[in-house]
Amino acid sequence: MPPPASLVRGQRVCVIADDSPAAASWTQAHSLAVVPAVCGLLALLVLVVFCPTCGYEFVNFDDDEYVYENDHVRAGLTIQGIAWALTAFHASNWHPLTWLSHMLDCQLYGMNPGGHHLTNVFLHAAAAIVLFLTMKRMTGAMWPSAWVAAVFAIHPLRVESVAWVAERKDVLSGLFFMLTLWCYASYVERPASWSRYACVVVVFLLGLLAKPMLVTLPCVLLLLDYWPLRRFAQPAPEADAPWFPARWAPLIIEKLPLFGMAAASCALTIGAQRNALASLDRVPFFSRAANAAVAATDYIGKLLYPVDLAVLYPLPSGPRPIGTVITAVVMLAAISTTAFALRRKCPYLIVGWLWYLGTLVPVIGLMQVGSQAMADRYTYLTQIGLSIAIAWGSVSLAGRSASRQRALAAVACMLVVAMMGCAWRQTAHWRDSQALWTHTLRCTSRNWLAHNNLGFALAARGQIDDAIDQYRKALAIKPDHFKAHYNLANAFAGRGQADEAVAEYLRALEIEPRDVDAHNNLGLTLAGLGQVDEAIDAYRRALKLKPDSISGHTNLGIALAGRGQVDEAISHYRQALEIDPEHVGTRCNYGNALLVQGKRPEALEQYRKALDAATRRNDQERSDAIRAHIERLGPKY
């Protein structure tokens, strides 16, 4: 048996997972061609499962905030956009590297969703390959490492992170997670190398800038020190305390910069999410703890039997059944006790289990953000730990028997093929918003958000009656759901039922009185009913809440012009154009107001600027309409 890995600075550390004869056939040397072949196979698996997403649409769940309705992102990589990415707490998050990656996609692909999906697929494939290379480097075991990477690559639970454009933060941070592990393995081989340590720090920082989920990574590195790196297995100094051996201190001290960065990321994240955090009055701590225990066991179930996967599992409206909670706690305690008892004989069990539990902590719901009880995307990094425990545990059970090893290999391959089929089928549910939310409603119950978002997708297709039915179902479950009232009001307005629309806008504003769009749309509907004074009041309330609202200034200008207050209307048009000089509608309305004042040349100048803006935006229909209007008024443009 080789001597334990040394912690002496400057001495090369041996990276070996298991010295036992049972592992010998799994850690033997392989031809140089095998590793590239495995990497290519992993990439192929990812492409087969996820390439169909390159023909899919954006979905109406966060993709709007992250991409297609985010003006900063849509503009591509600009100085202003980069400054915004570094400073904005948008969508209750601070992840500047993720924003920059979305901006780069817009720079390359515009609003073609296929390109955005392709980037997710590429990043995920790269993460799977780096995971394989890192596990092989740390353990020396080719096929267990390949199986862990394959499960990570094509398990159905990965679909949400890869097929959802807004979850770019998962695949991007996941790649940096794997690269940090790789850099750490390189550093451990030569612990005296400051350049290698600097690589660990820099890559970890980039991961945090992509998603703060990586705050637990320093703890994962400590677990890897225990196994497979075996940096804990040093001769015990006489000064060792039983509860904290002195030989552990250097391992912890070397990670203090990483822990400091993780703490800073936690502070920034809490600041970004302060308005999204649920209060203890809304979700009591006991309910959070009970849900955390049940979710931790449910994730294990979904790893083993990945069916009925949905984009949103809503929090239960009442407390969890006590029997369910007790069963979950007992199960977690039993697994933890078993893994601890076998920690010397089977160290991969305790490492894999603690990897799973530890990386779940930031998203387990003790600090509740959002309305979900759990989410498939939260397993993106956490279930690697369970896969490690299963893979190396299975190898240990197979032992040195050639027949059992062949049987294990056959089962492993069949599981990969089965997972591919399930993941490919699950991916199809992400082809558009209607398919996504229809599937979600089949898999969950009392899902008010799914009803609302399905209604929104149906309304976008012109199926207004069906959309109204979905909004009403959402409100039957959650009567105080602002978005459902607001969307229902928009549907009524679009169908010409102005009185019903006004009533729903007012109900929505009772729930969320600071929503600018609701005030603006209420004003538009009131103006259509001839209640111009009430409409002007609504627009002014919108502008009080958001002084730089282009629609607020423009709508108020139209209402004032209709009441004969043309000078005041022009003032609001000018304010709107100071915010966005390219706003075509405001330019046209500004020109109309100037015509009313008899300023024909100035009006023509505004129409021509509107035409230029419409042309730059490739808006052919509006360009033709404006050009025809200009020709009716004066010389051809």
C-alpha positions as CSV (number, residue, x, y, z in Angstrom):
1,M,0.0,0.0,0.0
2,P,1.5,3.4,-1.0
3,P,2.2,6.0,1.7
4,P,-0.4,8.7,2.5
5,A,-0.3,11.8,0.4
6,S,1.9,14.4,1.9
7,L,1.0,17.9,2.9
8,V,4.6,19.1,2.9
9,R,4.9,22.2,0.7
10,G,6.6,21.6,-2.5
11,Q,6.2,17.8,-2.4
12,R,4.1,16.3,-5.2
13,V,0.9,14.8,-3.8
14,C,-0.2,11.4,-5.1
15,V,-3.9,11.5,-6.2
16,I,-5.3,8.0,-5.8
17,A,-8.9,7.1,-4.9
18,D,-8.7,3.5,-3.7
19,D,-5.8,1.2,-3.0
20,S,-8.0,-2.0,-2.6
21,P,-7.7,-4.9,-5.1
22,A,-11.4,-4.6,-5.8
23,A,-10.8,-1.2,-7.5
24,A,-7.7,-2.4,-9.3
25,S,-9.4,-3.3,-12.6
26,W,-11.2,0.1,-12.6
27,T,-8.1,2.2,-12.1
28,Q,-5.6,0.5,-14.4
29,A,-3.9,2.5,-17.2
30,H,-5.8,2.9,-20.5
31,S,-4.7,3.8,-24.0
32,L,-4.4,7.5,-24.7
33,A,-7.2,7.1,-27.3
34,V,-9.8,6.1,-24.6
35,V,-10.0,9.5,-22.8
36,P,-10.7,11.5,-26.0
37,A,-13.2,8.9,-27.0
38,V,-15.1,9.2,-23.7
39,C,-15.1,13.0,-24.0
40,G,-16.5,12.8,-27.6
41,L,-19.1,10.3,-26.4
42,L,-20.2,12.7,-23.6
43,A,-20.5,15.5,-26.1
44,L,-22.5,13.3,-28.5
45,L,-24.9,12.3,-25.7
46,V,-25.5,15.9,-24.8
47,L,-26.1,16.8,-28.5
48,V,-28.5,13.9,-29.1
49,V,-30.6,14.9,-26.1
50,F,-30.5,18.7,-26.2
51,C,-29.9,19.8,-29.8
52,P,-33.6,19.8,-30.5
53,T,-33.8,22.9,-28.2
54,C,-32.1,24.9,-31.0
55,G,-35.4,24.9,-32.7
56,Y,-37.4,25.9,-29.7
57,E,-38.8,29.3,-28.7
58,F,-38.3,31.5,-25.7
59,V,-40.7,30.7,-22.9
60,N,-42.8,33.2,-20.9
61,F,-41.1,32.4,-17.6
62,D,-38.1,34.6,-16.8
63,D,-36.9,34.6,-20.5
64,D,-38.6,37.9,-20.8
65,E,-36.7,39.5,-17.9
66,Y,-33.4,37.9,-18.9
67,V,-33.5,38.4,-22.7
68,Y,-36.3,39.3,-25.0
69,E,-37.8,42.2,-22.9
70,N,-34.6,43.3,-21.3
71,D,-33.4,46.4,-23.2
72,H,-29.9,46.2,-21.7
73,V,-29.4,42.6,-22.8
74,R,-31.1,43.1,-26.2
75,A,-28.6,45.8,-27.1
76,G,-25.7,43.3,-27.0
77,L,-22.3,44.1,-25.6
78,T,-22.1,47.8,-25.0
79,I,-20.3,50.0,-22.4
80,Q,-23.6,51.0,-20.8
81,G,-24.7,47.3,-20.8
82,I,-21.5,46.2,-19.1
83,A,-21.9,48.9,-16.5
84,W,-25.5,47.8,-15.8
85,A,-24.5,44.1,-15.6
86,L,-21.9,44.9,-12.9
87,T,-24.2,47.1,-10.8
88,A,-27.8,45.9,-11.3
89,F,-29.7,43.8,-8.8
90,H,-32.2,42.9,-11.6
91,A,-34.6,39.9,-11.3
92,S,-33.6,39.7,-7.6
93,N,-30.0,38.5,-8.5
94,W,-26.5,39.8,-8.9
95,H,-24.7,37.7,-11.5
96,P,-22.9,40.0,-13.9
97,L,-21.1,37.3,-15.8
98,T,-24.5,35.7,-16.7
99,W,-25.8,39.0,-17.9
100,L,-22.7,39.5,-20.1
101,S,-23.2,36.0,-21.6
102,H,-26.8,36.8,-22.5
103,M,-25.6,40.1,-24.1
104,L,-23.0,38.3,-26.1
105,D,-25.7,35.9,-27.4
106,C,-27.8,38.9,-28.5
107,Q,-24.7,40.4,-30.2
108,L,-24.2,37.1,-32.1
109,Y,-27.7,35.8,-32.6
110,G,-30.0,38.7,-32.1
111,M,-33.5,37.5,-30.9
112,N,-33.2,34.1,-32.6
113,P,-33.8,31.8,-29.7
114,G,-32.0,28.9,-31.3
115,G,-28.6,30.6,-30.8
116,H,-29.3,31.2,-27.1
117,H,-30.3,27.6,-26.7
118,L,-27.2,26.4,-28.5
119,T,-25.0,28.3,-26.1
120,N,-26.6,26.5,-23.2
121,V,-26.0,23.1,-24.9
122,F,-22.4,23.9,-25.5
123,L,-21.7,25.1,-21.9
124,H,-23.4,22.0,-20.5
125,A,-21.4,19.6,-22.8
126,A,-18.2,21.3,-21.7
127,A,-19.1,21.0,-18.0
128,A,-19.8,17.3,-18.4
129,I,-16.4,16.7,-20.2
130,V,-14.5,18.7,-17.5
131,L,-16.3,16.7,-14.8
132,F,-15.2,13.5,-16.3
133,L,-11.6,14.6,-16.7
134,T,-11.4,16.0,-13.2
135,M,-12.9,12.8,-11.5
136,K,-10.5,10.6,-13.5
137,R,-7.6,12.9,-12.6
138,M,-8.5,12.8,-8.9
139,T,-9.4,9.1,-8.6
140,G,-7.6,7.3,-11.5
141,A,-10.8,5.4,-12.1
142,M,-11.9,5.7,-15.8
143,W,-15.3,4.1,-16.0
144,P,-16.9,5.2,-12.7
145,S,-15.8,8.8,-13.6
146,A,-17.3,8.4,-17.1
147,W,-20.6,7.1,-15.7
148,V,-20.8,10.0,-13.2
149,A,-20.2,12.5,-16.0
150,A,-22.8,10.7,-18.2
151,V,-25.5,10.9,-15.5
152,F,-24.7,14.5,-15.1
153,A,-24.8,15.1,-18.9
154,I,-28.2,13.5,-19.7
155,H,-30.2,12.8,-16.6
156,P,-33.8,14.2,-17.1
157,L,-33.3,16.5,-14.2
158,R,-30.7,18.4,-16.3
159,V,-33.4,19.4,-18.9
160,E,-34.6,22.4,-17.0
161,S,-31.1,23.9,-16.7
162,V,-30.2,23.3,-20.3
163,A,-33.5,23.8,-22.2
164,W,-34.4,27.0,-20.4
165,V,-32.5,30.1,-21.7
166,A,-33.0,32.0,-18.4
167,E,-31.1,29.2,-16.6
168,R,-27.9,30.2,-18.4
169,K,-26.6,30.9,-14.9
170,D,-26.8,27.1,-14.1
171,V,-24.8,25.9,-17.0
172,L,-22.3,28.8,-16.9
173,S,-21.6,28.5,-13.2
174,G,-21.6,24.7,-13.6
175,L,-18.8,24.9,-16.1
176,F,-16.8,27.1,-13.7
177,F,-17.6,24.7,-10.8
178,M,-16.0,21.9,-12.8
179,L,-13.0,24.1,-13.9
180,T,-12.4,25.0,-10.2
181,L,-12.3,21.3,-9.3
182,W,-9.8,20.7,-12.1
183,C,-7.6,23.6,-11.1
184,Y,-7.8,22.4,-7.5
185,A,-6.6,18.9,-8.5
186,S,-3.7,20.6,-10.3
187,Y,-2.9,22.7,-7.3
188,V,-3.0,19.7,-5.0
189,E,-0.3,17.9,-7.1
190,R,2.0,20.9,-6.3
191,P,0.7,22.7,-3.2
192,A,3.6,25.2,-3.2
193,S,2.6,26.7,-6.5
194,W,1.0,30.1,-6.0
195,S,0.1,30.3,-9.7
196,R,-2.0,27.2,-9.5
197,Y,-3.7,28.4,-6.4
198,A,-4.4,31.7,-8.1
199,C,-6.1,29.7,-10.9
200,V,-8.4,28.2,-8.3
201,V,-9.3,31.6,-6.9
202,V,-9.9,33.2,-10.3
203,V,-12.0,30.4,-11.7
204,F,-14.0,30.2,-8.4
205,L,-14.6,34.0,-8.6
206,L,-15.9,33.7,-12.2
207,G,-18.3,31.0,-11.0
208,L,-19.7,33.2,-8.3
209,L,-20.1,36.0,-10.8
210,A,-22.2,33.6,-12.8
211,K,-24.4,32.3,-10.0
212,P,-24.0,32.5,-6.2
213,M,-25.0,28.8,-5.9
214,L,-21.2,28.1,-5.9
215,V,-20.8,29.4,-2.3
216,T,-20.6,25.9,-1.0
217,L,-17.7,24.9,-3.3
218,P,-15.0,25.5,-0.6
219,C,-16.7,22.9,1.5
220,V,-16.8,20.5,-1.5
221,L,-13.0,21.0,-1.8
222,L,-12.6,19.9,1.8
223,L,-14.7,16.8,1.1
224,L,-12.4,16.0,-1.8
225,D,-9.4,16.4,0.5
226,Y,-10.9,13.6,2.5
227,W,-11.6,11.4,-0.5
228,P,-10.3,10.9,-3.1
229,L,-7.3,13.2,-2.5
230,R,-6.7,11.8,1.0
231,R,-5.0,14.9,2.2
232,F,-6.5,14.3,5.7
233,A,-4.7,11.0,6.0
234,Q,-1.5,12.4,7.5
235,P,0.4,11.2,10.6
236,A,-1.3,12.6,13.6
237,P,0.8,15.1,15.6
238,E,0.9,14.6,19.4
239,A,-1.0,17.9,19.8
240,D,-4.0,16.6,18.0
241,A,-7.4,17.1,19.7
242,P,-9.9,14.3,19.2
243,W,-12.5,16.7,17.8
244,F,-10.1,18.8,15.6
245,P,-6.9,17.2,14.5
246,A,-4.1,19.8,14.0
247,R,-3.3,18.3,10.6
248,W,-6.7,19.6,9.4
249,A,-5.7,23.3,10.0
250,P,-3.6,23.8,6.9
251,L,-6.4,22.5,4.7
252,I,-8.8,24.9,6.1
253,I,-6.4,27.8,6.2
254,E,-5.6,27.5,2.5
255,K,-9.3,27.8,1.7
256,L,-9.9,30.9,3.8
257,P,-9.7,33.2,0.7
258,L,-12.4,31.1,-1.0
259,F,-14.6,31.1,2.1
260,G,-14.2,34.9,2.2
261,M,-15.3,35.2,-1.4
262,A,-18.3,32.9,-0.7
263,A,-19.3,35.1,2.3
264,A,-19.2,38.3,0.2
265,S,-21.3,36.6,-2.5
266,C,-23.8,35.6,0.2
267,A,-24.1,39.2,1.4
268,L,-24.6,40.5,-2.1
269,T,-27.2,37.8,-2.9
270,I,-29.2,38.6,0.3
271,G,-29.1,42.3,-0.7
272,A,-30.3,41.5,-4.2
273,Q,-33.1,39.2,-3.0
274,R,-34.3,41.3,0.0
275,N,-37.5,42.2,-1.7
276,A,-38.1,38.6,-2.9
277,L,-37.5,36.9,0.4
278,A,-40.7,35.5,2.0
279,S,-41.3,36.7,5.5
280,L,-41.7,34.2,8.4
281,D,-45.3,35.3,8.7
282,R,-46.0,34.1,5.2
283,V,-43.8,30.9,5.4
284,P,-43.1,30.0,9.1
285,F,-39.7,28.4,9.9
286,F,-41.2,25.0,10.8
287,S,-42.9,24.9,7.4
288,R,-39.6,25.7,5.8
289,A,-37.7,23.1,7.7
290,A,-40.4,20.5,7.0
291,N,-40.4,21.3,3.3
292,A,-36.6,21.2,3.2
293,A,-36.6,17.6,4.6
294,V,-39.3,16.4,2.2
295,A,-37.6,18.1,-0.8
296,A,-34.2,16.5,0.1
297,T,-35.8,13.1,-0.1
298,D,-37.9,13.9,-3.1
299,Y,-34.8,14.9,-5.1
300,I,-33.3,11.5,-4.3
301,G,-36.5,9.9,-5.6
302,K,-36.4,12.0,-8.8
303,L,-32.8,10.9,-9.4
304,L,-33.8,7.3,-9.2
305,Y,-37.2,7.6,-10.9
306,P,-37.4,10.8,-13.0
307,V,-41.1,11.1,-13.9
308,D,-43.6,13.9,-13.6
309,L,-40.9,16.5,-13.8
310,A,-42.2,20.1,-13.9
311,V,-40.8,23.6,-14.2
312,L,-42.6,24.6,-11.0
313,Y,-43.6,22.6,-7.9
314,P,-45.7,25.1,-5.9
315,L,-45.4,25.4,-2.1
316,P,-48.3,23.6,-0.4
317,S,-51.0,25.9,0.8
318,G,-50.9,24.3,4.3
319,P,-48.5,22.4,6.5
320,R,-47.0,19.2,5.2
321,P,-48.5,16.0,6.6
322,I,-46.6,15.1,9.8
323,G,-46.2,11.5,8.7
324,T,-44.5,12.7,5.4
325,V,-42.1,14.9,7.3
326,I,-41.2,12.2,9.9
327,T,-40.6,9.7,7.1
328,A,-38.3,12.2,5.3
329,V,-36.3,13.0,8.5
330,V,-35.9,9.3,9.4
331,M,-34.7,8.5,5.9
332,L,-32.2,11.3,5.9
333,A,-31.0,10.3,9.4
334,A,-30.6,6.7,8.3
335,I,-28.6,7.5,5.2
336,S,-26.4,9.9,7.2
337,T,-25.8,7.3,9.9
338,T,-24.9,4.6,7.5
339,A,-22.6,6.8,5.5
340,F,-20.8,7.9,8.7
341,A,-20.4,4.4,10.0
342,L,-18.8,3.3,6.7
343,R,-16.6,6.4,6.3
344,R,-13.3,4.5,6.7
345,K,-14.2,1.5,4.6
346,C,-16.2,3.4,2.0
347,P,-15.2,7.1,2.2
348,Y,-16.9,7.9,-1.1
349,L,-20.3,7.3,0.6
350,I,-19.9,10.0,3.2
351,V,-18.2,12.4,0.6
352,G,-21.0,11.9,-1.9
353,W,-23.7,12.2,0.7
354,L,-22.3,15.4,2.3
355,W,-21.7,16.8,-1.2
356,Y,-25.4,16.3,-1.9
357,L,-26.7,17.7,1.4
358,G,-24.2,20.6,1.6
359,T,-24.7,21.9,-1.9
360,L,-28.4,21.8,-1.4
361,V,-28.3,24.3,1.6
362,P,-28.5,27.5,-0.5
363,V,-31.6,26.4,-2.3
364,I,-33.4,24.1,0.1
365,G,-35.8,26.8,1.2
366,L,-34.7,27.8,4.7
367,M,-34.5,31.3,3.1
368,Q,-37.6,31.1,0.9
369,V,-37.3,33.0,-2.4
370,G,-40.1,32.5,-4.9
371,S,-43.2,30.3,-4.7
372,Q,-41.6,26.9,-5.4
373,A,-41.3,24.1,-2.9
374,M,-38.4,22.6,-5.0
375,A,-37.0,22.8,-8.5
376,D,-35.3,20.4,-10.9
377,R,-32.6,23.0,-11.6
378,Y,-31.5,23.0,-8.0
379,T,-30.1,19.5,-8.6
380,Y,-27.7,20.6,-11.3
381,L,-24.6,20.3,-9.1
382,T,-26.0,18.7,-6.0
383,Q,-26.7,15.2,-7.4
384,I,-23.2,14.7,-8.6
385,G,-22.5,13.7,-5.0
386,L,-25.1,11.0,-5.1
387,S,-23.8,9.8,-8.5
388,I,-20.3,9.5,-7.0
389,A,-21.6,7.4,-4.1
390,I,-23.6,5.1,-6.4
391,A,-20.8,4.7,-8.9
392,W,-18.0,3.8,-6.5
393,G,-20.4,1.9,-4.2
394,S,-21.4,-0.3,-7.2
395,V,-17.7,-0.9,-8.1
396,S,-17.0,-2.0,-4.6
397,L,-19.9,-4.4,-4.6
398,A,-18.8,-5.8,-7.9
399,G,-15.4,-6.5,-6.4
400,R,-12.9,-8.5,-8.4
401,S,-15.4,-10.8,-10.0
402,A,-15.2,-10.5,-13.8
403,S,-18.8,-11.6,-14.3
404,R,-20.1,-9.1,-11.8
405,Q,-18.1,-6.3,-13.4
406,R,-19.5,-7.2,-16.8
407,A,-23.0,-7.2,-15.4
408,L,-22.4,-3.9,-13.7
409,A,-21.1,-2.4,-17.0
410,A,-24.2,-3.6,-18.8
411,V,-26.5,-2.2,-16.2
412,A,-24.7,1.1,-16.3
413,C,-25.0,1.3,-20.1
414,M,-28.7,0.5,-20.0
415,L,-29.3,3.1,-17.4
416,V,-27.6,5.7,-19.5
417,V,-29.7,4.8,-22.5
418,A,-32.9,4.9,-20.4
419,M,-32.0,8.3,-19.1
420,M,-31.3,9.6,-22.6
421,G,-34.8,8.5,-23.7
422,C,-36.5,10.1,-20.7
423,A,-34.4,13.3,-21.0
424,W,-35.2,13.6,-24.8
425,R,-38.9,13.2,-24.0
426,Q,-38.7,15.8,-21.2
427,T,-36.9,18.2,-23.4
428,A,-39.8,18.2,-25.9
429,H,-42.0,19.8,-23.3
430,W,-39.8,23.0,-23.5
431,R,-40.6,23.6,-27.2
432,D,-42.9,26.6,-26.4
433,S,-44.7,28.1,-23.5
434,Q,-48.0,26.4,-24.2
435,A,-46.4,22.9,-24.2
436,L,-44.4,23.7,-21.1
437,W,-47.3,24.9,-18.9
438,T,-49.7,22.2,-20.2
439,H,-47.3,19.6,-19.1
440,T,-46.7,21.3,-15.8
441,L,-50.4,21.3,-15.0
442,R,-50.5,17.5,-15.8
443,C,-47.7,16.9,-13.3
444,T,-48.8,19.2,-10.4
445,S,-51.9,20.3,-8.6
446,R,-53.2,23.7,-7.5
447,N,-50.6,25.4,-9.6
448,W,-51.8,28.9,-10.0
449,L,-48.7,30.2,-11.7
450,A,-48.9,27.5,-14.3
451,H,-52.6,28.4,-15.0
452,N,-51.7,32.1,-15.3
453,N,-48.7,31.5,-17.6
454,L,-50.6,29.1,-19.8
455,G,-53.3,31.7,-20.1
456,F,-50.6,34.3,-21.2
457,A,-49.3,31.8,-23.8
458,L,-52.8,31.2,-25.1
459,A,-53.6,34.9,-25.3
460,A,-50.4,35.5,-27.3
461,R,-51.8,33.0,-29.9
462,G,-55.1,34.8,-30.0
463,Q,-57.0,32.2,-28.0
464,I,-58.5,34.8,-25.7
465,D,-61.5,32.8,-24.4
466,D,-59.2,29.9,-23.3
467,A,-56.7,32.4,-21.8
468,I,-59.5,34.0,-19.7
469,D,-60.5,30.5,-18.5
470,Q,-56.9,29.8,-17.3
471,Y,-56.7,33.2,-15.5
472,R,-59.9,32.5,-13.7
473,K,-58.6,29.1,-12.6
474,A,-55.4,30.7,-11.3
475,L,-57.5,33.2,-9.3
476,A,-59.7,30.4,-7.9
477,I,-56.6,28.9,-6.4
478,K,-54.9,32.2,-5.4
479,P,-57.4,35.2,-5.4
480,D,-54.7,37.7,-4.5
481,H,-52.5,36.8,-7.5
482,F,-51.7,40.2,-9.0
483,K,-50.5,38.9,-12.4
484,A,-53.6,36.9,-13.0
485,H,-55.9,39.9,-12.3
486,Y,-53.6,42.1,-14.6
487,N,-53.6,39.5,-17.4
488,L,-57.3,39.0,-17.1
489,A,-57.8,42.8,-17.4
490,N,-55.6,42.8,-20.5
491,A,-57.6,40.0,-22.0
492,F,-60.9,41.8,-21.4
493,A,-59.5,45.0,-22.8
494,G,-58.3,43.2,-26.0
495,R,-61.8,41.7,-26.4
496,G,-63.4,45.1,-26.0
497,Q,-64.9,44.5,-22.6
498,A,-63.7,47.8,-21.2
499,D,-65.8,47.8,-18.0
500,E,-64.7,44.3,-17.0
501,A,-61.1,45.3,-17.8
502,V,-61.3,48.4,-15.6
503,A,-62.7,46.4,-12.7
504,E,-59.8,43.9,-13.0
505,Y,-57.1,46.6,-13.3
506,L,-58.5,48.1,-10.1
507,R,-58.4,44.8,-8.3
508,A,-54.8,44.3,-9.5
509,L,-53.8,47.7,-8.2
510,E,-55.4,47.0,-4.8
511,I,-52.9,44.1,-4.5
512,E,-49.9,45.9,-6.1
513,P,-50.6,49.7,-6.1
514,R,-47.1,50.5,-7.4
515,D,-47.3,48.6,-10.7
516,V,-46.6,51.1,-13.5
517,D,-48.0,49.0,-16.3
518,A,-51.3,48.4,-14.6
519,H,-51.7,52.2,-14.1
520,N,-50.8,52.9,-17.7
521,N,-53.2,50.2,-19.1
522,L,-56.0,51.4,-16.8
523,G,-55.5,54.8,-18.2
524,L,-55.7,53.5,-21.8
525,T,-58.9,51.6,-21.0
526,L,-60.5,54.6,-19.3
527,A,-59.6,56.8,-22.3
528,G,-61.3,54.4,-24.6
529,L,-64.4,54.7,-22.4
530,G,-64.2,58.5,-22.8
531,Q,-63.2,59.0,-19.2
532,V,-60.2,61.2,-20.2
533,D,-59.8,63.0,-16.8
534,E,-59.7,59.6,-15.0
535,A,-57.2,58.4,-17.6
536,I,-54.9,61.4,-17.1
537,D,-54.9,60.7,-13.4
538,A,-53.9,57.1,-14.0
539,Y,-51.0,58.2,-16.3
540,R,-49.9,60.8,-13.7
541,R,-49.8,58.1,-11.0
542,A,-47.7,55.9,-13.3
543,L,-45.2,58.7,-13.9
544,K,-45.1,59.5,-10.2
545,L,-44.0,55.9,-9.7
546,K,-41.6,55.8,-12.7
547,P,-40.7,59.3,-14.0
548,D,-38.8,57.8,-16.9
549,S,-41.7,55.7,-18.2
550,I,-41.8,56.3,-22.0
551,S,-45.3,54.8,-22.3
552,G,-46.5,57.0,-19.4
553,H,-45.3,60.2,-21.0
554,T,-46.5,59.2,-24.4
555,N,-50.0,58.2,-23.2
556,L,-50.4,61.3,-21.1
557,G,-49.3,63.4,-24.1
558,I,-52.0,61.8,-26.3
559,A,-54.7,62.3,-23.6
560,L,-53.7,65.9,-23.1
561,A,-53.6,66.6,-26.9
562,G,-57.1,65.1,-27.2
563,R,-58.2,67.6,-24.5
564,G,-56.7,70.5,-26.4
565,Q,-53.6,70.9,-24.1
566,V,-51.2,70.6,-27.0
567,D,-48.3,72.5,-25.4
568,E,-48.3,70.3,-22.3
569,A,-48.6,67.2,-24.6
570,I,-45.5,68.3,-26.5
571,S,-43.6,68.7,-23.3
572,H,-44.3,65.0,-22.4
573,Y,-43.4,63.8,-25.9
574,R,-40.1,65.6,-25.6
575,Q,-39.5,64.0,-22.2
576,A,-40.2,60.6,-23.6
577,L,-37.8,61.2,-26.5
578,E,-35.1,62.3,-24.2
579,I,-35.3,58.8,-22.6
580,D,-35.5,57.0,-26.0
581,P,-34.9,59.1,-29.1
582,E,-35.7,56.0,-31.3
583,H,-39.3,55.6,-30.0
584,V,-41.3,55.5,-33.2
585,G,-44.8,56.0,-31.7
586,T,-43.7,59.0,-29.7
587,R,-42.1,60.6,-32.7
588,C,-45.3,60.2,-34.7
589,N,-47.5,61.6,-31.9
590,Y,-45.0,64.5,-31.5
591,G,-45.4,65.2,-35.3
592,N,-49.2,65.1,-34.9
593,A,-49.2,67.7,-32.2
594,L,-46.9,70.0,-34.2
595,L,-49.4,69.7,-37.1
596,V,-52.2,70.8,-34.9
597,Q,-50.2,73.9,-34.0
598,G,-49.7,74.5,-37.8
599,K,-45.9,73.7,-37.7
600,R,-45.8,71.7,-40.8
601,P,-42.0,71.6,-41.5
602,E,-41.3,70.7,-37.9
603,A,-43.9,68.0,-38.0
604,L,-42.4,66.5,-41.2
605,E,-39.0,66.5,-39.5
606,Q,-40.4,64.3,-36.7
607,Y,-42.1,62.0,-39.1
608,R,-38.9,61.5,-41.0
609,K,-37.0,60.8,-37.8
610,A,-39.7,58.2,-37.0
611,L,-39.3,56.7,-40.4
612,D,-35.5,56.4,-39.9
613,A,-36.1,54.7,-36.5
614,A,-38.6,52.3,-37.9
615,T,-36.3,51.4,-40.8
616,R,-33.4,50.8,-38.4
617,R,-35.6,48.4,-36.4
618,N,-36.7,46.6,-39.6
619,D,-40.3,47.5,-38.8
620,Q,-41.5,47.3,-42.5
621,E,-45.2,47.8,-41.7
622,R,-44.7,51.0,-39.7
623,S,-42.1,52.3,-42.2
624,D,-44.6,52.0,-45.0
625,A,-47.4,53.7,-43.1
626,I,-45.1,56.6,-42.0
627,R,-43.8,57.0,-45.6
628,A,-47.3,57.2,-47.0
629,H,-48.2,59.8,-44.4
630,I,-45.2,61.9,-45.3
631,E,-46.0,61.8,-49.0
632,R,-49.6,62.9,-48.3
633,L,-48.3,65.9,-46.4
634,G,-45.4,67.2,-48.5
635,P,-42.6,66.4,-51.0
636,K,-41.6,62.8,-51.3
637,Y,-39.1,61.7,-48.7
